[in-house]
Amino acid sequence: MILEKQKAFTLAEVLITITIIGVIASIVIPTVINNTQNAELKATWKKAYADLSQATQRVITDNAGTLKGDVCY
């Protein structure tokens, strides 16, 4: 009976691969998080701007097309 040598990865190869994946992840993840936060900030700003714009248009419409005389303190 002839024993065949099993082909498998050594522990060193697995550890090196995991280390490389960890280094790449530590570089990529902060960038992805920052981009996500920037996108959320832009969306929030656009919503606030749209709300203010809509409120301004309602005031103008309610006052015959002008903001004159409507000063809030």
PDB file of N, CA, C and O in Angstrom:
ATOM      1  N   MET A   1       0.843  -1.162   0.000  1.00  0.00           N
ATOM      2  CA  MET A   1       0.000   0.000   0.000  1.00  0.00           C
ATOM      3  C   MET A   1       0.904   1.246   0.000  1.00  0.00           C
ATOM      4  O   MET A   1       1.789   1.391   0.843  1.00  0.00           O
ATOM      5  N   ILE A   2       0.657   2.119  -0.951  1.00  0.00           N
ATOM      6  CA  ILE A   2       1.435   3.345  -1.076  1.00  0.00           C
ATOM      7  C   ILE A   2       0.645   4.493  -0.459  1.00  0.00           C
ATOM      8  O   ILE A   2      -0.513   4.729  -0.805  1.00  0.00           O
ATOM      9  N   LEU A   3       1.291   5.197   0.456  1.00  0.00           N
ATOM     10  CA  LEU A   3       0.631   6.348   1.099  1.00  0.00           C
ATOM     11  C   LEU A   3       0.860   7.594   0.254  1.00  0.00           C
ATOM     12  O   LEU A   3       1.991   7.927  -0.102  1.00  0.00           O
ATOM     13  N   GLU A   4      -0.225   8.265  -0.052  1.00  0.00           N
ATOM     14  CA  GLU A   4      -0.119   9.509  -0.806  1.00  0.00           C
ATOM     15  C   GLU A   4       0.027  10.677   0.165  1.00  0.00           C
ATOM     16  O   GLU A   4      -0.647  10.745   1.192  1.00  0.00           O
ATOM     17  N   LYS A   5       0.903  11.569  -0.182  1.00  0.00           N
ATOM     18  CA  LYS A   5       1.089  12.749   0.652  1.00  0.00           C
ATOM     19  C   LYS A   5      -0.089  13.699   0.437  1.00  0.00           C
ATOM     20  O   LYS A   5      -0.400  14.062  -0.697  1.00  0.00           O
ATOM     21  N   GLN A   6      -0.736  14.096   1.521  1.00  0.00           N
ATOM     22  CA  GLN A   6      -1.891  14.988   1.416  1.00  0.00           C
ATOM     23  C   GLN A   6      -1.417  16.411   1.140  1.00  0.00           C
ATOM     24  O   GLN A   6      -0.434  16.881   1.711  1.00  0.00           O
ATOM     25  N   LYS A   7      -2.130  17.067   0.266  1.00  0.00           N
ATOM     26  CA  LYS A   7      -1.796  18.445  -0.061  1.00  0.00           C
ATOM     27  C   LYS A   7      -2.658  19.366   0.796  1.00  0.00           C
ATOM     28  O   LYS A   7      -3.887  19.290   0.771  1.00  0.00           O
ATOM     29  N   ALA A   8      -1.997  20.235   1.553  1.00  0.00           N
ATOM     30  CA  ALA A   8      -2.716  21.164   2.424  1.00  0.00           C
ATOM     31  C   ALA A   8      -1.844  22.383   2.666  1.00  0.00           C
ATOM     32  O   ALA A   8      -0.646  22.379   2.385  1.00  0.00           O
ATOM     33  N   PHE A   9      -2.468  23.426   3.193  1.00  0.00           N
ATOM     34  CA  PHE A   9      -1.726  24.629   3.525  1.00  0.00           C
ATOM     35  C   PHE A   9      -1.046  24.444   4.873  1.00  0.00           C
ATOM     36  O   PHE A   9      -1.593  23.811   5.776  1.00  0.00           O
ATOM     37  N   THR A  10       0.135  24.998   4.996  1.00  0.00           N
ATOM     38  CA  THR A  10       0.812  24.952   6.279  1.00  0.00           C
ATOM     39  C   THR A  10       0.277  26.072   7.164  1.00  0.00           C
ATOM     40  O   THR A  10      -0.364  27.006   6.682  1.00  0.00           O
ATOM     41  N   LEU A  11       0.546  25.968   8.446  1.00  0.00           N
ATOM     42  CA  LEU A  11       0.095  26.985   9.389  1.00  0.00           C
ATOM     43  C   LEU A  11       0.701  28.342   9.042  1.00  0.00           C
ATOM     44  O   LEU A  11       0.024  29.365   9.147  1.00  0.00           O
ATOM     45  N   ALA A  12       1.943  28.362   8.637  1.00  0.00           N
ATOM     46  CA  ALA A  12       2.601  29.620   8.279  1.00  0.00           C
ATOM     47  C   ALA A  12       1.907  30.279   7.099  1.00  0.00           C
ATOM     48  O   ALA A  12       1.716  31.495   7.103  1.00  0.00           O
ATOM     49  N   GLU A  13       1.531  29.515   6.099  1.00  0.00           N
ATOM     50  CA  GLU A  13       0.845  30.078   4.932  1.00  0.00           C
ATOM     51  C   GLU A  13      -0.502  30.676   5.323  1.00  0.00           C
ATOM     52  O   GLU A  13      -0.872  31.748   4.844  1.00  0.00           O
ATOM     53  N   VAL A  14      -1.223  29.993   6.181  1.00  0.00           N
ATOM     54  CA  VAL A  14      -2.533  30.495   6.626  1.00  0.00           C
ATOM     55  C   VAL A  14      -2.359  31.780   7.429  1.00  0.00           C
ATOM     56  O   VAL A  14      -3.110  32.734   7.230  1.00  0.00           O
ATOM     57  N   LEU A  15      -1.379  31.820   8.333  1.00  0.00           N
ATOM     58  CA  LEU A  15      -1.154  33.017   9.140  1.00  0.00           C
ATOM     59  C   LEU A  15      -0.720  34.201   8.287  1.00  0.00           C
ATOM     60  O   LEU A  15      -1.150  35.327   8.537  1.00  0.00           O
ATOM     61  N   ILE A  16       0.115  33.970   7.297  1.00  0.00           N
ATOM     62  CA  ILE A  16       0.539  35.047   6.405  1.00  0.00           C
ATOM     63  C   ILE A  16      -0.653  35.591   5.629  1.00  0.00           C
ATOM     64  O   ILE A  16      -0.789  36.805   5.476  1.00  0.00           O
ATOM     65  N   THR A  17      -1.512  34.711   5.139  1.00  0.00           N
ATOM     66  CA  THR A  17      -2.702  35.137   4.396  1.00  0.00           C
ATOM     67  C   THR A  17      -3.630  35.959   5.276  1.00  0.00           C
ATOM     68  O   THR A  17      -4.144  36.992   4.847  1.00  0.00           O
ATOM     69  N   ILE A  18      -3.846  35.504   6.505  1.00  0.00           N
ATOM     70  CA  ILE A  18      -4.717  36.237   7.425  1.00  0.00           C
ATOM     71  C   ILE A  18      -4.118  37.602   7.760  1.00  0.00           C
ATOM     72  O   ILE A  18      -4.848  38.587   7.875  1.00  0.00           O
ATOM     73  N   THR A  19      -2.805  37.667   7.916  1.00  0.00           N
ATOM     74  CA  THR A  19      -2.140  38.939   8.197  1.00  0.00           C
ATOM     75  C   THR A  19      -2.302  39.915   7.041  1.00  0.00           C
ATOM     76  O   THR A  19      -2.581  41.094   7.257  1.00  0.00           O
ATOM     77  N   ILE A  20      -2.133  39.439   5.834  1.00  0.00           N
ATOM     78  CA  ILE A  20      -2.297  40.295   4.652  1.00  0.00           C
ATOM     79  C   ILE A  20      -3.724  40.814   4.571  1.00  0.00           C
ATOM     80  O   ILE A  20      -3.933  41.997   4.301  1.00  0.00           O
ATOM     81  N   ILE A  21      -4.703  39.959   4.798  1.00  0.00           N
ATOM     82  CA  ILE A  21      -6.110  40.380   4.777  1.00  0.00           C
ATOM     83  C   ILE A  21      -6.363  41.430   5.862  1.00  0.00           C
ATOM     84  O   ILE A  21      -7.081  42.402   5.626  1.00  0.00           O
ATOM     85  N   GLY A  22      -5.779  41.241   7.045  1.00  0.00           N
ATOM     86  CA  GLY A  22      -5.943  42.205   8.133  1.00  0.00           C
ATOM     87  C   GLY A  22      -5.355  43.565   7.797  1.00  0.00           C
ATOM     88  O   GLY A  22      -5.958  44.594   8.101  1.00  0.00           O
ATOM     89  N   VAL A  23      -4.188  43.580   7.177  1.00  0.00           N
ATOM     90  CA  VAL A  23      -3.554  44.848   6.809  1.00  0.00           C
ATOM     91  C   VAL A  23      -4.397  45.581   5.767  1.00  0.00           C
ATOM     92  O   VAL A  23      -4.609  46.789   5.871  1.00  0.00           O
ATOM     93  N   ILE A  24      -4.869  44.858   4.779  1.00  0.00           N
ATOM     94  CA  ILE A  24      -5.704  45.477   3.744  1.00  0.00           C
ATOM     95  C   ILE A  24      -6.997  46.010   4.353  1.00  0.00           C
ATOM     96  O   ILE A  24      -7.443  47.104   4.008  1.00  0.00           O
ATOM     97  N   ALA A  25      -7.596  45.245   5.250  1.00  0.00           N
ATOM     98  CA  ALA A  25      -8.838  45.685   5.895  1.00  0.00           C
ATOM     99  C   ALA A  25      -8.601  46.942   6.737  1.00  0.00           C
ATOM    100  O   ALA A  25      -9.443  47.840   6.761  1.00  0.00           O
ATOM    101  N   SER A  26      -7.460  47.008   7.427  1.00  0.00           N
ATOM    102  CA  SER A  26      -7.192  48.182   8.261  1.00  0.00           C
ATOM    103  C   SER A  26      -6.967  49.432   7.423  1.00  0.00           C
ATOM    104  O   SER A  26      -7.119  50.546   7.925  1.00  0.00           O
ATOM    105  N   ILE A  27      -6.615  49.268   6.174  1.00  0.00           N
ATOM    106  CA  ILE A  27      -6.451  50.413   5.279  1.00  0.00           C
ATOM    107  C   ILE A  27      -7.790  50.811   4.661  1.00  0.00           C
ATOM    108  O   ILE A  27      -8.075  52.001   4.524  1.00  0.00           O
ATOM    109  N   VAL A  28      -8.600  49.848   4.294  1.00  0.00           N
ATOM    110  CA  VAL A  28      -9.832  50.102   3.542  1.00  0.00           C
ATOM    111  C   VAL A  28     -10.998  50.524   4.432  1.00  0.00           C
ATOM    112  O   VAL A  28     -11.753  51.422   4.057  1.00  0.00           O
ATOM    113  N   ILE A  29     -11.163  49.911   5.583  1.00  0.00           N
ATOM    114  CA  ILE A  29     -12.348  50.132   6.416  1.00  0.00           C
ATOM    115  C   ILE A  29     -12.505  51.594   6.846  1.00  0.00           C
ATOM    116  O   ILE A  29     -13.614  52.118   6.740  1.00  0.00           O
ATOM    117  N   PRO A  30     -11.464  52.284   7.322  1.00  0.00           N
ATOM    118  CA  PRO A  30     -11.658  53.703   7.694  1.00  0.00           C
ATOM    119  C   PRO A  30     -12.116  54.575   6.528  1.00  0.00           C
ATOM    120  O   PRO A  30     -12.908  55.498   6.716  1.00  0.00           O
ATOM    121  N   THR A  31     -11.626  54.291   5.338  1.00  0.00           N
ATOM    122  CA  THR A  31     -12.038  55.059   4.159  1.00  0.00           C
ATOM    123  C   THR A  31     -13.510  54.840   3.863  1.00  0.00           C
ATOM    124  O   THR A  31     -14.233  55.788   3.558  1.00  0.00           O
ATOM    125  N   VAL A  32     -13.953  53.605   3.951  1.00  0.00           N
ATOM    126  CA  VAL A  32     -15.363  53.283   3.690  1.00  0.00           C
ATOM    127  C   VAL A  32     -16.253  53.957   4.732  1.00  0.00           C
ATOM    128  O   VAL A  32     -17.299  54.509   4.389  1.00  0.00           O
ATOM    129  N   ILE A  33     -15.849  53.917   5.991  1.00  0.00           N
ATOM    130  CA  ILE A  33     -16.643  54.552   7.050  1.00  0.00           C
ATOM    131  C   ILE A  33     -16.717  56.059   6.831  1.00  0.00           C
ATOM    132  O   ILE A  33     -17.783  56.656   6.978  1.00  0.00           O
ATOM    133  N   ASN A  34     -15.591  56.674   6.481  1.00  0.00           N
ATOM    134  CA  ASN A  34     -15.564  58.116   6.238  1.00  0.00           C
ATOM    135  C   ASN A  34     -16.458  58.492   5.066  1.00  0.00           C
ATOM    136  O   ASN A  34     -17.190  59.480   5.144  1.00  0.00           O
ATOM    137  N   ASN A  35     -16.413  57.727   3.987  1.00  0.00           N
ATOM    138  CA  ASN A  35     -17.265  58.010   2.827  1.00  0.00           C
ATOM    139  C   ASN A  35     -18.740  57.885   3.191  1.00  0.00           C
ATOM    140  O   ASN A  35     -19.566  58.677   2.736  1.00  0.00           O
ATOM    141  N   THR A  36     -19.068  56.894   4.008  1.00  0.00           N
ATOM    142  CA  THR A  36     -20.457  56.707   4.441  1.00  0.00           C
ATOM    143  C   THR A  36     -20.919  57.882   5.285  1.00  0.00           C
ATOM    144  O   THR A  36     -22.034  58.374   5.108  1.00  0.00           O
ATOM    145  N   GLN A  37     -20.073  58.337   6.201  1.00  0.00           N
ATOM    146  CA  GLN A  37     -20.430  59.469   7.042  1.00  0.00           C
ATOM    147  C   GLN A  37     -20.597  60.739   6.216  1.00  0.00           C
ATOM    148  O   GLN A  37     -21.501  61.533   6.477  1.00  0.00           O
ATOM    149  N   ASN A  38     -19.737  60.937   5.227  1.00  0.00           N
ATOM    150  CA  ASN A  38     -19.870  62.108   4.354  1.00  0.00           C
ATOM    151  C   ASN A  38     -21.168  62.061   3.562  1.00  0.00           C
ATOM    152  O   ASN A  38     -21.829  63.085   3.390  1.00  0.00           O
ATOM    153  N   ALA A  39     -21.536  60.883   3.079  1.00  0.00           N
ATOM    154  CA  ALA A  39     -22.782  60.749   2.329  1.00  0.00           C
ATOM    155  C   ALA A  39     -23.983  61.040   3.227  1.00  0.00           C
ATOM    156  O   ALA A  39     -24.936  61.687   2.792  1.00  0.00           O
ATOM    157  N   GLU A  40     -23.947  60.572   4.473  1.00  0.00           N
ATOM    158  CA  GLU A  40     -25.040  60.846   5.415  1.00  0.00           C
ATOM    159  C   GLU A  40     -25.127  62.343   5.713  1.00  0.00           C
ATOM    160  O   GLU A  40     -26.224  62.897   5.786  1.00  0.00           O
ATOM    161  N   LEU A  41     -23.986  62.994   5.884  1.00  0.00           N
ATOM    162  CA  LEU A  41     -23.964  64.431   6.153  1.00  0.00           C
ATOM    163  C   LEU A  41     -24.548  65.219   4.986  1.00  0.00           C
ATOM    164  O   LEU A  41     -25.324  66.153   5.189  1.00  0.00           O
ATOM    165  N   LYS A  42     -24.178  64.845   3.775  1.00  0.00           N
ATOM    166  CA  LYS A  42     -24.715  65.533   2.587  1.00  0.00           C
ATOM    167  C   LYS A  42     -26.224  65.339   2.480  1.00  0.00           C
ATOM    168  O   LYS A  42     -26.950  66.286   2.179  1.00  0.00           O
ATOM    169  N   ALA A  43     -26.698  64.127   2.722  1.00  0.00           N
ATOM    170  CA  ALA A  43     -28.132  63.861   2.639  1.00  0.00           C
ATOM    171  C   ALA A  43     -28.896  64.662   3.689  1.00  0.00           C
ATOM    172  O   ALA A  43     -29.966  65.199   3.406  1.00  0.00           O
ATOM    173  N   THR A  44     -28.347  64.742   4.901  1.00  0.00           N
ATOM    174  CA  THR A  44     -28.996  65.516   5.967  1.00  0.00           C
ATOM    175  C   THR A  44     -29.031  66.999   5.610  1.00  0.00           C
ATOM    176  O   THR A  44     -30.047  67.665   5.807  1.00  0.00           O
ATOM    177  N   TRP A  45     -27.915  67.514   5.085  1.00  0.00           N
ATOM    178  CA  TRP A  45     -27.856  68.923   4.690  1.00  0.00           C
ATOM    179  C   TRP A  45     -28.861  69.217   3.584  1.00  0.00           C
ATOM    180  O   TRP A  45     -29.544  70.240   3.633  1.00  0.00           O
ATOM    181  N   LYS A  46     -28.963  68.351   2.599  1.00  0.00           N
ATOM    182  CA  LYS A  46     -29.907  68.559   1.490  1.00  0.00           C
ATOM    183  C   LYS A  46     -31.342  68.558   1.989  1.00  0.00           C
ATOM    184  O   LYS A  46     -32.164  69.343   1.514  1.00  0.00           O
ATOM    185  N   LYS A  47     -31.656  67.678   2.952  1.00  0.00           N
ATOM    186  CA  LYS A  47     -33.010  67.631   3.499  1.00  0.00           C
ATOM    187  C   LYS A  47     -33.316  68.923   4.257  1.00  0.00           C
ATOM    188  O   LYS A  47     -34.398  69.489   4.101  1.00  0.00           O
ATOM    189  N   ALA A  48     -32.373  69.393   5.073  1.00  0.00           N
ATOM    190  CA  ALA A  48     -32.582  70.627   5.822  1.00  0.00           C
ATOM    191  C   ALA A  48     -32.750  71.811   4.874  1.00  0.00           C
ATOM    192  O   ALA A  48     -33.604  72.671   5.092  1.00  0.00           O
ATOM    193  N   TYR A  49     -31.944  71.851   3.833  1.00  0.00           N
ATOM    194  CA  TYR A  49     -32.049  72.940   2.851  1.00  0.00           C
ATOM    195  C   TYR A  49     -33.400  72.892   2.144  1.00  0.00           C
ATOM    196  O   TYR A  49     -34.031  73.927   1.929  1.00  0.00           O
ATOM    197  N   ALA A  50     -33.837  71.701   1.789  1.00  0.00           N
ATOM    198  CA  ALA A  50     -35.135  71.566   1.118  1.00  0.00           C
ATOM    199  C   ALA A  50     -36.272  72.015   2.040  1.00  0.00           C
ATOM    200  O   ALA A  50     -37.210  72.677   1.596  1.00  0.00           O
ATOM    201  N   ASP A  51     -36.186  71.654   3.327  1.00  0.00           N
ATOM    202  CA  ASP A  51     -37.217  72.067   4.286  1.00  0.00           C
ATOM    203  C   ASP A  51     -37.264  73.589   4.427  1.00  0.00           C
ATOM    204  O   ASP A  51     -38.343  74.182   4.429  1.00  0.00           O
ATOM    205  N   LEU A  52     -36.089  74.221   4.543  1.00  0.00           N
ATOM    206  CA  LEU A  52     -36.049  75.681   4.656  1.00  0.00           C
ATOM    207  C   LEU A  52     -36.542  76.358   3.383  1.00  0.00           C
ATOM    208  O   LEU A  52     -37.242  77.370   3.438  1.00  0.00           O
ATOM    209  N   SER A  53     -36.177  75.801   2.256  1.00  0.00           N
ATOM    210  CA  SER A  53     -36.620  76.368   0.986  1.00  0.00           C
ATOM    211  C   SER A  53     -38.138  76.270   0.850  1.00  0.00           C
ATOM    212  O   SER A  53     -38.794  77.209   0.402  1.00  0.00           O
ATOM    213  N   GLN A  54     -38.678  75.132   1.239  1.00  0.00           N
ATOM    214  CA  GLN A  54     -40.129  74.947   1.163  1.00  0.00           C
ATOM    215  C   GLN A  54     -40.846  75.904   2.120  1.00  0.00           C
ATOM    216  O   GLN A  54     -41.877  76.475   1.766  1.00  0.00           O
ATOM    217  N   ALA A  55     -40.308  76.081   3.324  1.00  0.00           N
ATOM    218  CA  ALA A  55     -40.923  77.005   4.284  1.00  0.00           C
ATOM    219  C   ALA A  55     -40.870  78.436   3.757  1.00  0.00           C
ATOM    220  O   ALA A  55     -41.838  79.184   3.894  1.00  0.00           O
ATOM    221  N   THR A  56     -39.761  78.814   3.166  1.00  0.00           N
ATOM    222  CA  THR A  56     -39.641  80.155   2.587  1.00  0.00           C
ATOM    223  C   THR A  56     -40.657  80.360   1.477  1.00  0.00           C
ATOM    224  O   THR A  56     -41.291  81.413   1.400  1.00  0.00           O
ATOM    225  N   GLN A  57     -40.814  79.379   0.631  1.00  0.00           N
ATOM    226  CA  GLN A  57     -41.781  79.487  -0.465  1.00  0.00           C
ATOM    227  C   GLN A  57     -43.209  79.606   0.074  1.00  0.00           C
ATOM    228  O   GLN A  57     -44.025  80.331  -0.496  1.00  0.00           O
ATOM    229  N   ARG A  58     -43.515  78.906   1.155  1.00  0.00           N
ATOM    230  CA  ARG A  58     -44.858  79.017   1.739  1.00  0.00           C
ATOM    231  C   ARG A  58     -45.106  80.411   2.299  1.00  0.00           C
ATOM    232  O   ARG A  58     -46.195  80.964   2.146  1.00  0.00           O
ATOM    233  N   VAL A  59     -44.078  80.984   2.956  1.00  0.00           N
ATOM    234  CA  VAL A  59     -44.226  82.335   3.501  1.00  0.00           C
ATOM    235  C   VAL A  59     -44.434  83.336   2.372  1.00  0.00           C
ATOM    236  O   VAL A  59     -45.286  84.220   2.464  1.00  0.00           O
ATOM    237  N   ILE A  60     -43.659  83.192   1.319  1.00  0.00           N
ATOM    238  CA  ILE A  60     -43.798  84.090   0.166  1.00  0.00           C
ATOM    239  C   ILE A  60     -45.188  83.960  -0.442  1.00  0.00           C
ATOM    240  O   ILE A  60     -45.819  84.962  -0.777  1.00  0.00           O
ATOM    241  N   THR A  61     -45.661  82.736  -0.582  1.00  0.00           N
ATOM    242  CA  THR A  61     -46.988  82.514  -1.157  1.00  0.00           C
ATOM    243  C   THR A  61     -48.080  83.107  -0.268  1.00  0.00           C
ATOM    244  O   THR A  61     -49.038  83.702  -0.762  1.00  0.00           O
ATOM    245  N   ASP A  62     -47.931  82.942   1.040  1.00  0.00           N
ATOM    246  CA  ASP A  62     -48.933  83.468   1.974  1.00  0.00           C
ATOM    247  C   ASP A  62     -48.932  84.991   2.034  1.00  0.00           C
ATOM    248  O   ASP A  62     -49.934  85.583   2.434  1.00  0.00           O
ATOM    249  N   ASN A  63     -47.831  85.644   1.646  1.00  0.00           N
ATOM    250  CA  ASN A  63     -47.719  87.101   1.740  1.00  0.00           C
ATOM    251  C   ASN A  63     -47.697  87.773   0.389  1.00  0.00           C
ATOM    252  O   ASN A  63     -46.999  88.769   0.198  1.00  0.00           O
ATOM    253  N   ALA A  64     -48.437  87.250  -0.531  1.00  0.00           N
ATOM    254  CA  ALA A  64     -48.598  87.852  -1.857  1.00  0.00           C
ATOM    255  C   ALA A  64     -47.261  88.007  -2.580  1.00  0.00           C
ATOM    256  O   ALA A  64     -47.041  89.009  -3.259  1.00  0.00           O
ATOM    257  N   GLY A  65     -46.382  87.045  -2.445  1.00  0.00           N
ATOM    258  CA  GLY A  65     -45.158  87.023  -3.235  1.00  0.00           C
ATOM    259  C   GLY A  65     -44.005  87.847  -2.706  1.00  0.00           C
ATOM    260  O   GLY A  65     -43.106  88.197  -3.471  1.00  0.00           O
ATOM    261  N   THR A  66     -44.001  88.171  -1.411  1.00  0.00           N
ATOM    262  CA  THR A  66     -42.894  88.959  -0.869  1.00  0.00           C
ATOM    263  C   THR A  66     -42.594  88.525   0.566  1.00  0.00           C
ATOM    264  O   THR A  66     -43.445  87.976   1.265  1.00  0.00           O
ATOM    265  N   LEU A  67     -41.361  88.791   0.975  1.00  0.00           N
ATOM    266  CA  LEU A  67     -40.972  88.555   2.372  1.00  0.00           C
ATOM    267  C   LEU A  67     -40.913  89.864   3.145  1.00  0.00           C
ATOM    268  O   LEU A  67     -40.597  89.872   4.335  1.00  0.00           O
ATOM    269  N   LYS A  68     -41.213  90.956   2.482  1.00  0.00           N
ATOM    270  CA  LYS A  68     -41.128  92.284   3.106  1.00  0.00           C
ATOM    271  C   LYS A  68     -42.099  92.370   4.283  1.00  0.00           C
ATOM    272  O   LYS A  68     -43.283  92.055   4.161  1.00  0.00           O
ATOM    273  N   GLY A  69     -41.571  92.801   5.413  1.00  0.00           N
ATOM    274  CA  GLY A  69     -42.413  92.982   6.600  1.00  0.00           C
ATOM    275  C   GLY A  69     -42.515  91.743   7.462  1.00  0.00           C
ATOM    276  O   GLY A  69     -43.104  91.809   8.541  1.00  0.00           O
ATOM    277  N   ASP A  70     -41.964  90.610   7.034  1.00  0.00           N
ATOM    278  CA  ASP A  70     -42.017  89.380   7.840  1.00  0.00           C
ATOM    279  C   ASP A  70     -40.646  89.114   8.441  1.00  0.00           C
ATOM    280  O   ASP A  70     -39.892  88.266   7.964  1.00  0.00           O
ATOM    281  N   VAL A  71     -40.343  89.849   9.487  1.00  0.00           N
ATOM    282  CA  VAL A  71     -39.061  89.673  10.166  1.00  0.00           C
ATOM    283  C   VAL A  71     -39.333  88.946  11.476  1.00  0.00           C
ATOM    284  O   VAL A  71     -40.165  89.383  12.270  1.00  0.00           O
ATOM    285  N   CYS A  72     -38.652  87.867  11.698  1.00  0.00           N
ATOM    286  CA  CYS A  72     -38.806  87.095  12.942  1.00  0.00           C
ATOM    287  C   CYS A  72     -37.707  87.495  13.915  1.00  0.00           C
ATOM    288  O   CYS A  72     -36.544  87.631  13.534  1.00  0.00           O
ATOM    289  N   TYR A  73     -38.085  87.683  15.175  1.00  0.00           N
ATOM    290  CA  TYR A  73     -37.109  88.033  16.214  1.00  0.00           C
ATOM    291  C   TYR A  73     -37.007  86.926  17.195  1.00  0.00           C
ATOM    292  O   TYR A  73     -36.239  87.018  18.152  1.00  0.00           O
TER     293      TYR A  73
END
